């Protein structure tokens, strides 16, 4: 089994457990491990239910952005997610933390979706100049309708677990330790006789996909992302979900997201993403470096700014020495602090 993915048994249940720190990115290694795990589950005739769960601080945080500049991976994602959806026993996605991008695209490929309190969900792809390309523009409209799906995709803002339940893509918020709670939930499903519930077999609610809604969302995309194209492509992809079969929609989504990745919009947005991430790193600083505790402070200049800085240290319980070029200036500064 993969170093990042393993299959555990709890009686009649199989738990596909992912551990790819720090944020469980869906890398090539994780995808390979998931593929192997799904094959293992499919070959086991005793398993009655499957739970997909991640260790660490979060469920899948998204795709590996570092792969954007390489060969396209969408076909690989599609095959993997379809294989999860095609399993003949109920599959439950048990989520926690911050579920982003492809992490929120693999969840609708599972038959049921639960999350711990405090879990956050988002599809931020349009801010990177692309669209959700692992089934997001096709499965989400089938779960919550085209209008809600587009509002969610275009906003790119996270929502909490209670709101996700209201929107319709989350089945339940589960209390307690996530693993134990997910096992309990899955056993309750089995006791109730629940079987697989495949999102790809649903249709998009026609009432949610009226022509005027798409016109409104097109106008919103232009207003929210002026002189950019990805949001408009997202509108087209969700419209395709409403007009076509699931398989055709996935093919269309793949073509459009790969088209987006070649644009200056996407390349620029990805460049900024990595630049901002690199700016938080200090060259040459070891990964295990820890900050030195601040035990005292000194502030030069007792004017308005210096006095304010001194107050901040004092409020934090850190002894501070304030100096100034003149005794009169120092007296004024101390008086202002007092």
N, C-alpha and C positions, 0 to 999 in steps of 0.2 A: 504494500500500500504506500501511497505518497507520503512524504514527510509532512505535508501540510493538511492532508485529508485522511481521516480514518473512519471506519465503520465500527460502531459498538452495538452490542445487543442488550436490550432490556426486556427479557421474556420474548414476546411475539413482536416486539418493536425493534426496528433498526434505526440507530441514530448516526447520521452522516455529520461528523464533527470536523469543522475547519479551524485550523490554527495557523494563521499567517500574519504574525505581528508586524507592525504595530496596529494596523487598522483593517486587516483581512481584505486587502485588495485582491481582486479576481485576476491574478496573474496567470501566465501560461501554465505554471506548475499547479496552481489551484484548479484550473480547468481540467488538466490531465487527471488530477486526483479525483475530482468530482465525476469525471467520465468513468473512471475505474470503479468508483464507489457505486454508481448507478448500475453498472453492469453486474457487480457483485450482488446487489439487492435484487435485481431482476432474475438472477439465476437461483436465488434462494426461495424455495417453494413454501417455507414455513412463515416468513415474515408477513404480518397482517397490516402493518402501518410503518411509515417512515417519517422521521423528524430531521429537518435540515437546520443545524444550529452552529453558531460560531463561538469560539472561546475568546477571552479577552474583553476589551472595553466596548466592542461593537460587533454587530452583524456586518455583512459585507459593506464596505464604504464606497465601492464602485469599481470600475474597470481600471486597468493599468494605463494611465495617461501616457506613460513612456512608450507604449506601443503605437501611439497615433501616427508616428512618423514612419513606421515600418509597414509590412504587408497587412492588408485588411484582415480583421479577425471576426467580422460580423457573422459570416457563415458558420464559423466554429461555435460562436455563442449560440446561434440559432439552433444548431444541431444538439448542443448540450442541453439547452433549456427545454427543447421539444422532447428530449429523452426523459427528462424529469417529469414533464407533464403526462407522458405516455405510460408511466408506471401504472400497474393494475391495482395497486393498493393506495389508500389515502396518503398523501404527502403533506406534511405540515411544516411551514416555514416559521420558526420560532426566533423572533427578532428582538434586538435590544440596541441601545446606543444610537448612532446616527447612520441611518440607512440611506445611502445616496446612489444615484445613477444606476449602474448595472445591478447594484444590490437590491434596488427597488424594481428591477426588471426580472430578476430571478424569482422573486417572491410570488408574482402572479402566475408563474409557471408551475408553482406548487398548488395543490388543490385547496389548501386552507392556510390562513395567515393570522398569526397571533403575535403580540408584542408585549414587552414589559412596560410598566408605567414609565413615562419620561422618554420613551423612544421618539426619535424625530425622523421624518421622511422628507426627501426632496429629489427632484429631477433637475439638476442644474445645467444640463447639457447646452441649452441655448446660449448660456453665458460663455461657453467655450467655442461657440461658432458651429456647433453640430446639433443633432437631435438625438433623443434616446434611440439607440440603434440595436438594442438587443431584445427587441420585442415590445418596448415601452409604448410606442405609438400605436400598437396593434392590440396588446392585451389590456392596457389600462382603459381604453374606451369601451371595451367589452365588459369590464367590471363596473365602471361608474358612469358610463355615458360619454359621448364625444365632447360635450360642452364642459363638463367638470374636468375631463382629462386635459383639454387644451388650456383651461384656466390654470391648472396646476403646472403644466409644462411651461407655459409662457411666463408665469410668475417667477419660477425657479426658486421660490421661497419654501423653507421647510414648514411642515405642519406636525403637530403633536399626535400622539396615539388616539386621544378621544376624537379629534377632528378626522383622523384617518378612518375611524369606525363610521363616523357620520357620512364621510364621502363614499364609503362602500368598498374600499380595497383592503381593509383590515377587518377580520371577523371578530376579534375579541382582544381585550387587554387582560393579560394574565398576571395575577399577583403572586409574589413569592419568588423563590430561586428559579430562574428561567428554565433550566433543564427539567427540574422536577415538575414545574407547572406545565411545561409543554408535554411531558409524558402523561400527566394527569388529563390534560385536554384531549390528547390523541386517544387515550383509552376510553374517554367518554364518547368520542365520535364513534369508535368501534362498537361500544355497547349500544349505541343508538342505531346501529346498522348503516352508518354513513359510508359511502364509497368514494371513489375518485370524482372530482368535480373540476373538469378541465375548462379553463378559461377560453382556450382556442376553439372550443365547440360552441361558445356563445355567439350571438350576434350583437351588433351595436344597436341600442335602443333608437329606433328611427326618430322618436320625439326629441332626442337629445342632439340630433344631427340635421336640423333644418337648414336650408340654404342661407337664411338670414343670420343664423348663428355663425356660420363660417365667414360670412361677410363681416360680421362684427369682430370676430377674432382676427381676421386679416387686418382690419383697421387698428385693432389693439396692438398687433405685432409690429406694425409700421410705427405706431406712436411710441411703444416701449423700447423698440430697438431700431431707431432711425438709421438709414443707410447700411443696414445689416440684413442678412438673408436667412439665417438659420431658423428664426422664429416663423418666417413665412413657409419654409420647408416643413416645419412641424405641423402647421395648419394643413398643408397638402397631404402629409402622411396620415394624419388622423382622418381626413376626408376619405382617403383611400380605405381606411379600416371600415368606414361606414358603407362604402360602395362595393367592396370586393370580398372575396373569401379570405380566410385567415392566412392561408398559404400565399396567396397573391400579395396580400398586404405585407407580409414579412419580406418577400422578395423586393417589393417596392421600397420598403424602409431601408433595406440593406443598400440598394442602389443610391438612395438619396443621402444617407449618412456618409457613404464613401465619397460622394460628390462634394459634400460639405467639407470633408477633411482636407481637400486640396485647395480650399479657398484661402485668400489672404486673411479673411476674418478669423478663421479657425487657427491658422498658423500664428497669427498675432496674439490671439487670446491664450493659446497654449504657451507661447513664449512668456507672456506676462505671468501666467500661473507659476511656471518654473522659476522665473526671476524673483517673484515675491517669496517663494519657498526658499530659494537660495539665500535671499537677503536675511533670513533668520538664522543662518549658519555663520559662525566665525571661522575663517580659514585656519586650519592647523589645530583647532580646538578638539581634543579627544572626545569621542562619543560618550565616555563615562565621566566627563567633567561635570562638577557640581558647583553652584554659585557659593562664594564665600559669604558667610553671615556678616551683615553690617552691624557693627556694635557701637559705633559713634560716627559723628559727621561734623564737618566744618563748612561754614558758608561764608564766602568772602563778599562783602557788600551788604549793608543793612537797609538798602532801599526797599521799595515796594516788592520787587521780585525776590530779593534775598530774604526779606522778612517772611514772605509767603512760603518759601522753601523751608525755612527754619521751623515754621509752624507745622508743616507736613511731617518733618522728622519727629518733632515733639509729640504730635498726636499719635505717631506710630510707636511711641515709647522708646525712641532712640536718642540718647544724649547728643546735643548739638552745640557747637561753639560758633558764635556769630561775631565776625570782626568787620571793621570798616576803616576807611582811610582817615577818618577824623572822629574825635570823641563825640562831637555834636551829632554827626551822622549816626553813630552807634546808639546814642541816647534816643534819637528819634525812632530808630528801628525797634529798639527794645520797648519803647512806649507803645508803638503800634502793635507789637505782639501781645503786650499785656492787655 
